[in-house]
Amino acid sequence: MTDFLDTPTGRRLAYNRFEGEGVGVVFLGGFMSDMAGTKAVALEQWARTQGRPFLRFDYSGHGESDGAFEEGCIGDWAEDARAAIEALTLGPQILVGSSMGGWIALLLAKRIPEQIAGLVGIAAAPDFTQDGFWAGFDTQQRAALEHDGVVYLPSGYESDYPITKRLIEDGRRHLVLREPLRVPFPVRLLQGTHDKSVTRDTALRLLDHIDADDVRLSLVKGADHSFSSIECLKMVEAAIFDVLGHMDDDLFV
């Protein structure tokens, strides 16, 4: 059953939580996705079989949470994720960030590293508002964004992506690939070679940029951006187990 959290910023977030034992797992979804997606639900089922705490939630403007998607931005959604983790979890968590969720996980790694035990990135998309959307806009789209405050891009789903001026400008204040990025816990990055939204070049750039003692990238031939096949989901589970096996014991003393 869906519950709701009122955050310190006044936003109301929908969430589902399983209260197990041991190190918990938090799923961070992607841009315009929600907690009812295949990966989020499958990981919760896996966590239940493990008896492991698990949290999935909707950012503001996503899924069942309050707010309009067009009014949100990376900074807002990172605040939502932090509020959910601080209010709804106990002890350091393993963050599983899908696409935009990978970017948000990296922002949280800078802000609340003491509450993170490890990170699994699935087609992680840091800085995509600048390096993806803005870099790909032509002159007309940039002019339309300035004049209208929004442009629409095909999403491949039922609704187009509304890309707002606020999203682009806020994204520039939260870039993680332009400055040192120290990550004091294990990181596992998973990337499909047939991903049309996040390239393997992005994954390699992130691998090179992260300053961590234990960071690994797995390229999966043929996997697409959804990374939701049974084989891919098993790889996500294996990555979580791998992080559990390489965590710093001092975190739990």
C-alpha positions in Angstrom: 0.0 0.0 0.0 1.3 3.5 -0.9 2.1 5.8 2.0 2.9 9.5 1.9 5.7 11.6 3.4 5.5 15.4 3.9 9.0 16.8 3.4 10.6 19.8 5.1 10.3 21.7 1.8 6.5 21.2 1.8 6.3 18.5 -0.9 4.2 15.4 -0.4 5.9 12.2 -1.7 4.4 8.8 -2.3 6.4 5.8 -1.2 6.4 2.1 -0.6 8.7 0.7 2.1 9.5 -2.8 3.3 11.0 -2.9 6.8 13.4 -5.8 6.9 16.8 -6.3 8.6 20.3 -5.4 7.7 21.6 -2.9 5.2 18.7 -1.3 3.2 18.3 -0.6 -0.5 16.8 2.6 -1.9 15.7 2.8 -5.5 16.1 6.2 -7.2 14.1 6.4 -10.5 14.7 8.1 -13.7 13.4 11.2 -15.5 9.6 11.1 -15.8 9.5 7.5 -14.4 7.9 6.4 -11.2 8.1 3.8 -8.5 5.8 1.4 -10.3 8.4 0.7 -13.0 9.7 -2.8 -13.7 13.1 -2.4 -11.9 11.7 -0.7 -8.8 9.0 -3.4 -8.3 11.3 -6.3 -9.1 13.9 -5.1 -6.7 11.4 -4.7 -3.9 10.3 -8.3 -4.5 13.9 -9.4 -4.4 14.5 -7.5 -1.2 11.4 -9.1 0.4 12.8 -12.6 -0.4 16.1 -11.4 1.3 14.3 -9.9 4.3 16.2 -6.7 3.5 14.8 -3.2 4.0 13.8 -1.5 0.7 12.4 1.9 -0.2 11.0 3.1 -3.5 9.3 6.5 -3.9 8.1 9.1 -6.4 9.9 12.4 -6.8 7.6 15.4 -6.7 5.7 15.7 -9.9 6.2 12.0 -10.6 3.8 9.1 -10.2 1.6 9.4 -7.2 3.5 12.3 -5.5 2.1 15.8 -5.5 3.2 18.6 -7.8 3.5 19.2 -11.5 6.4 17.6 -13.4 7.0 20.7 -15.4 7.7 22.7 -12.2 10.4 20.4 -11.0 14.1 20.2 -11.5 17.2 18.2 -10.5 17.7 20.2 -7.3 14.1 19.6 -6.2 14.3 15.9 -6.9 17.6 15.6 -5.1 16.0 17.3 -2.1 13.1 14.8 -2.3 15.5 11.9 -2.3 17.4 13.2 0.7 14.2 13.8 2.6 12.9 10.3 1.9 16.2 8.7 3.0 16.5 10.7 6.1 12.9 10.1 7.2 12.3 6.6 6.1 15.5 4.6 6.4 17.8 3.6 9.3 21.5 3.4 8.9 23.6 3.6 5.7 21.8 2.5 2.6 22.8 1.1 -0.8 21.4 3.5 -3.5 20.4 2.0 -6.8 20.1 4.9 -9.2 18.5 4.4 -12.6 19.4 7.0 -15.3 18.7 10.4 -13.7 18.6 8.5 -10.4 22.3 7.8 -10.9 22.9 11.6 -11.0 20.8 12.1 -7.9 22.7 9.3 -6.1 26.0 11.1 -6.9 24.6 14.4 -5.5 23.6 12.6 -2.3 27.1 11.0 -2.1 28.4 14.6 -1.8 25.7 15.7 0.7 25.1 12.8 3.0 27.9 10.3 2.5 27.5 9.0 6.0 24.1 7.7 5.1 25.3 5.8 2.1 26.9 2.3 2.1 27.3 1.9 -1.6 26.0 2.8 -5.0 24.7 0.9 -8.0 24.2 3.0 -11.1 22.0 1.6 -13.9 22.7 3.6 -17.1 23.6 6.5 -14.8 23.1 9.9 -16.5 25.0 12.6 -14.6 24.7 16.1 -16.0 22.3 15.0 -18.8 20.4 18.3 -18.8 23.5 20.1 -19.9 25.4 17.4 -21.9 22.3 15.8 -23.4 19.4 18.2 -23.7 21.1 21.6 -24.0 24.0 20.3 -26.0 21.6 18.7 -28.5 19.3 21.8 -28.9 19.6 23.6 -32.2 19.4 27.4 -32.4 15.6 27.4 -32.8 15.1 25.2 -29.8 17.3 27.4 -27.6 15.4 30.4 -28.7 12.1 28.7 -28.0 13.3 27.8 -24.6 14.3 31.4 -23.8 11.0 32.8 -25.2 8.5 30.1 -24.1 10.2 28.7 -21.1 9.8 25.1 -22.4 10.4 22.9 -25.4 9.1 19.4 -26.0 11.2 16.4 -27.0 10.0 12.9 -28.1 10.3 10.5 -25.2 9.5 7.2 -27.0 6.5 6.9 -24.6 3.0 8.3 -24.6 4.0 11.8 -23.5 6.8 14.0 -24.8 9.4 15.3 -22.4 8.7 18.9 -21.4 12.2 20.5 -21.0 11.9 23.7 -19.1 14.2 26.6 -18.9 14.3 26.1 -15.1 15.3 22.5 -15.5 18.3 23.5 -17.7 19.4 26.4 -15.5 19.0 24.4 -12.3 20.9 21.5 -13.8 23.9 23.7 -14.3 24.0 24.3 -10.5 24.2 20.6 -9.8 26.7 19.3 -12.3 29.0 16.5 -11.0 31.4 15.9 -13.8 33.0 19.4 -13.7 34.5 19.2 -10.3 36.2 16.5 -8.1 33.8 13.7 -7.1 35.1 11.8 -4.1 32.9 8.7 -3.4 33.9 7.0 -0.1 32.1 3.7 -0.7 31.8 0.9 -3.3 30.4 1.9 -6.7 29.1 -0.5 -9.4 28.0 0.9 -12.8 25.9 -1.1 -15.2 25.6 0.1 -18.8 24.0 -1.5 -21.9 25.7 -1.2 -25.2 22.4 -0.7 -27.1 21.3 2.2 -24.8 20.1 5.0 -27.0 19.7 7.5 -24.1 23.0 7.2 -22.3 26.1 6.2 -24.3 28.9 4.0 -23.2 31.1 7.2 -23.5 29.1 8.7 -20.6 29.6 5.5 -18.5 33.4 5.6 -19.2 33.6 9.3 -18.5 31.9 8.7 -15.1 34.1 5.7 -14.4 37.2 7.9 -15.0 35.8 10.8 -13.1 34.8 9.2 -9.8 37.5 9.3 -7.2 36.9 6.1 -5.3 38.9 3.2 -4.0 36.4 0.6 -5.4 34.5 1.5 -8.6 33.7 -0.9 -11.4 31.9 -0.6 -14.7 30.1 -3.6 -16.4 29.2 -3.2 -20.1 26.3 -5.5 -21.1 26.2 -6.2 -24.8 22.8 -5.8 -26.3 21.1 -4.3 -23.2 19.0 -1.1 -23.8 18.3 1.8 -21.6 15.5 0.1 -19.7 17.9 -2.6 -18.4 14.8 -4.5 -17.3 15.2 -8.0 -18.8 15.4 -10.9 -16.4 19.1 -11.1 -17.2 19.7 -7.4 -16.5 17.7 -7.5 -13.3 19.8 -10.4 -12.1 22.9 -8.3 -12.8 21.5 -5.5 -10.7 20.9 -8.0 -7.8 24.4 -9.3 -8.2 25.8 -5.8 -8.2 24.0 -5.1 -4.9 25.5 -8.3 -3.4 28.9 -7.3 -4.6 28.6 -3.9 -2.9 27.5 -5.7 0.3 30.6 -7.8 0.1 32.9 -4.8 -0.2 31.4 -2.4 2.3 33.5 -0.7 5.0 32.9 -2.6 8.2 33.5 0.6 10.1 30.2 2.0 8.9 28.4 -0.4 11.1 30.4 -0.5 14.3 
